[in-house]
């Protein structure tokens, strides 16, 4: 199965996304994804050192800046 098909199955569920750079982790509900793995998250929060730092609301993440996408168990 291709990665984008796997990620598309997670639409509507909560995910954590690790970004390139200073180990940024964002958590939110996956709203949509395209063929380049650009993601749209709603109710997104920034997590630093395991602690929710700030609420970001709706964000769009560029696919080439994403390292890891992990589903979150509620």
trRosetta pair geometry for C-beta under 8 A, 3 or more apart (Angstrom, degrees):
i j d omega theta_ij theta_ji phi_ij phi_ji
1 5 5.4 -117 -178 80 94 124
1 6 5.5 106 126 -58 121 97
2 5 4.8 90 64 5 85 105
2 6 7.2 -154 95 -7 44 88
3 6 5.5 -58 -150 36 36 114
3 7 6.2 32 155 -17 71 106
3 37 7.0 -11 117 -83 114 129
4 7 5.6 -52 -143 39 35 110
4 8 6.2 42 154 -26 65 104
4 33 6.7 -175 -155 135 82 121
4 34 8.0 -43 -150 119 127 31
4 35 5.9 24 -150 -136 166 44
4 37 5.9 -123 -96 -72 91 83
5 8 5.6 -50 -147 32 31 115
5 9 7.0 37 151 -24 60 99
6 9 6.0 -52 -162 25 32 113
6 10 7.4 29 144 -18 60 104
7 10 5.6 -56 -162 29 43 114
7 30 7.6 -148 177 -158 83 155
7 33 5.1 -154 124 180 114 175
7 37 6.4 82 38 -126 168 90
7 39 7.7 -100 174 -91 132 107
7 69 6.0 33 -112 97 110 161
8 11 5.9 -12 -170 -21 48 112
8 33 5.6 -133 -85 64 66 121
10 13 5.1 -91 -169 52 70 113
10 15 5.8 63 157 -65 137 126
10 30 5.3 54 119 42 94 156
10 69 7.5 169 56 150 164 123
10 71 5.8 -139 -127 -88 124 104
11 30 5.3 -110 -114 113 43 106
11 31 7.1 12 -151 157 88 13
11 32 6.5 32 -125 -100 120 38
11 33 6.6 -130 -75 7 101 99
12 29 7.0 -16 -165 -177 24 103
12 30 6.9 -36 10 74 26 83
13 29 7.0 -158 118 -142 14 74
13 30 6.3 4 61 32 59 106
13 71 6.1 1 123 -141 132 104
13 72 7.7 178 152 48 92 73
14 27 6.8 24 -180 179 100 91
14 28 7.0 -138 -140 134 73 17
14 29 5.5 -49 -90 -90 63 64
14 30 7.6 165 -117 -4 15 79
14 71 7.3 95 85 -165 60 63
14 72 4.2 -59 113 58 105 115
14 74 6.6 105 27 -63 136 98
15 27 7.2 -163 98 -142 39 60
15 28 7.1 -18 58 66 72 53
15 29 7.7 105 15 -130 76 22
15 30 5.1 40 7 -43 125 111
15 41 7.4 -118 61 -107 99 115
15 69 5.7 -4 179 -172 133 88
15 70 6.4 147 -163 76 77 41
15 71 5.6 -52 -103 -103 78 44
15 72 6.1 -177 -106 -6 18 91
16 25 5.9 -1 -176 -176 104 105
16 26 7.2 162 -155 84 55 41
16 27 4.7 -23 -100 -96 75 87
16 47 7.3 -27 -139 22 112 145
16 69 7.6 159 82 -156 49 42
16 70 4.7 -15 59 63 96 99
16 72 5.6 99 -25 -63 92 107
17 25 7.0 158 78 -156 45 55
17 26 4.9 -14 58 61 97 91
17 27 7.5 176 16 -81 70 38
17 28 8.0 -31 7 31 110 88
17 39 6.6 -161 -90 59 155 161
17 41 7.2 -129 2 -53 135 144
17 61 6.1 165 136 40 160 179
17 66 5.9 -59 -170 -133 109 106
17 68 7.1 167 -153 87 44 57
17 69 5.4 -7 -106 -106 79 71
17 70 7.8 -174 -76 24 35 70
18 23 7.2 -34 -157 -155 100 59
18 24 7.3 141 -159 83 50 53
18 25 5.4 -23 -99 -101 67 80
18 66 7.4 102 75 -164 54 63
18 67 4.6 -55 101 64 100 108
18 68 4.1 23 36 48 114 99
18 69 8.0 -136 22 -63 71 35
18 70 7.7 46 -14 -3 97 107
19 24 4.2 -18 53 73 115 105
19 25 7.3 -166 11 -81 81 30
19 26 6.8 47 -25 -3 115 104
19 61 7.0 -124 -94 -148 113 123
19 65 5.5 7 -155 145 93 97
19 66 6.3 -52 -107 -105 61 48
19 67 6.6 141 -142 4 9 94
20 65 5.0 -112 25 -160 107 67
20 66 7.6 -75 -18 -42 85 8
20 67 5.9 132 -65 -47 64 102
21 24 5.8 14 74 -2 112 108
21 65 7.7 7 -16 -165 106 105
24 46 6.9 -52 -160 -146 93 100
24 48 8.0 -34 -123 -85 56 83
25 46 7.4 117 78 -165 56 55
25 47 4.3 -45 89 66 107 104
25 48 7.6 170 39 -74 92 39
26 41 6.5 154 136 55 123 166
26 44 5.3 -1 -178 -168 111 112
26 45 7.1 159 -155 77 63 37
26 46 5.9 -35 -101 -101 73 56
26 47 7.1 174 -96 12 21 86
26 56 7.1 -39 -138 27 114 148
26 59 6.8 -85 -167 68 154 151
26 61 7.1 -170 52 -73 149 137
27 44 6.8 152 79 -149 38 61
27 45 5.4 -18 61 57 90 87
27 47 5.8 52 -9 -26 110 123
27 52 7.7 -74 43 -105 126 100
27 72 6.4 59 -149 -53 112 152
28 41 3.4 95 83 173 133 117
28 42 6.0 169 172 68 118 29
28 43 5.2 157 -144 81 89 63
28 44 3.4 -46 -59 -90 142 66
28 45 6.7 151 -68 10 84 60
28 56 7.7 -79 -64 63 136 106
28 59 7.1 148 8 36 164 103
29 41 6.5 134 63 -159 41 71
29 42 5.1 -31 65 63 100 84
29 43 5.4 44 8 44 103 111
30 33 6.7 -8 -176 -41 116 105
30 39 6.4 -69 -132 -159 91 110
30 40 7.6 97 -164 75 54 58
30 41 6.2 -41 -96 -101 45 73
31 40 4.3 -64 66 105 110 101
31 41 6.4 167 2 -112 94 17
31 42 5.0 81 -54 -15 122 103
31 58 7.7 8 -14 -138 153 97
32 39 7.6 162 86 -155 50 46
32 40 4.5 20 48 38 86 119
33 37 6.3 -12 -167 -135 107 44
33 38 7.0 160 -150 76 55 49
33 39 5.4 -13 -100 -103 84 68
33 40 7.5 -145 -65 19 45 75
34 37 7.3 -99 70 -26 61 13
34 38 5.0 6 37 47 107 96
34 63 7.7 -104 67 -45 88 131
36 63 4.4 -168 137 22 78 151
36 64 7.5 -40 171 -36 105 83
37 63 3.5 114 78 -132 80 118
37 66 6.2 -117 133 47 119 141
38 60 6.6 11 172 -180 104 95
38 61 6.7 175 -160 86 58 54
38 62 5.7 -25 -114 -128 92 39
38 63 4.7 -78 -58 -32 53 94
39 60 7.1 169 88 -155 48 50
39 61 4.5 -1 56 52 97 104
39 63 7.3 120 -16 -81 76 70
39 66 7.0 86 -1 -73 121 147
39 69 7.6 158 -69 -105 150 130
40 58 7.2 -1 -176 -171 89 91
40 59 7.5 176 -150 91 49 43
40 60 5.3 -19 -100 -103 73 76
40 61 7.9 -168 -75 18 27 73
41 44 4.3 83 115 -74 120 115
41 58 7.2 174 92 -148 53 46
41 59 5.2 -4 59 59 96 88
41 60 7.9 177 21 -86 68 28
41 61 6.8 34 -3 -10 109 112
42 57 7.4 -34 -154 168 60 52
42 58 5.0 -12 -112 -101 71 81
43 55 7.9 -50 -164 -153 53 101
43 57 7.2 -19 -91 -140 26 33
44 55 7.5 126 88 -166 52 56
44 56 4.3 -39 93 67 102 109
44 57 6.5 -14 41 69 85 22
44 58 7.0 117 7 -111 107 15
44 59 4.7 -46 30 14 161 115
45 52 4.9 -6 154 -151 139 107
45 53 7.5 153 171 48 88 59
45 54 6.9 -180 -154 92 73 33
45 55 5.3 -39 -102 -104 84 54
45 56 6.4 172 -100 10 25 86
46 52 7.4 117 75 -159 47 57
46 53 4.7 -46 93 57 98 108
46 54 5.2 11 38 52 111 78
46 56 6.0 90 -33 -37 90 117
47 50 6.8 3 176 -127 107 14
47 51 6.8 155 -155 72 70 29
47 52 5.7 -40 -98 -95 76 52
47 53 6.7 162 -114 0 19 89
48 51 6.1 -33 71 62 65 83
48 53 4.7 39 14 -46 108 133
56 59 5.2 6 131 -45 128 124
61 65 6.6 -125 -179 73 85 109
61 66 6.0 82 142 -68 122 108
62 65 4.9 68 76 11 93 110
62 66 7.6 -164 94 -23 48 88
63 66 5.8 -54 -154 17 39 116
66 69 6.5 14 174 -51 130 95
